[in-house]
Amino acid sequence: MVFSSKSLRVLLACLALGWVFNINAQESAEDGHHGNHSDHLLILLRHKIALQKLQEQFSSLRTEEMLDNLSKQGRHLSRVMPTLRGYMATPKSYYLTTDMYHESLDNRAAMLSDFSGILLRYQKQLVSKP
């Protein structure tokens, strides 16, 4: 398959435009704006895993590292809370069936429970910091 220079430029321009829109969509979803349900879920999982890793490392750190760790946790939490609110606010009309909606309620309850545990552990670590 041979591409002319014009068609190659058009193809590259389309790829670049798609890349820009993809980045904007990810940033927008992370900021809690215009993200769809799946975007919210992926962002929540990413932050949840990062927070859990930071919390597991906390007790083995030196004092200055503990403060840095808590600062990182705080940044993760402040970035993820709008996304969590958006995920929790997904309307019933989003789901095709009632079964899908009920399954989503279970999943959202589990995610809320996970983040409640993360927040409690963060608060305990804040109070116990040196």
Secondary structure, DSSP 8 states (H G I E B T S, - for coil): ----HHHHHHHHHHHHHHHHHHHHHHHHHHTTSS--HHHHHHHHHHHHHHHHHHHHHGGGS-HHHHHHHHHHHHHHHHHHHHHHHHHHT--GGGSSSHHHHHHHHHHHHHHHHHHHHHHHHHHHHHHH--
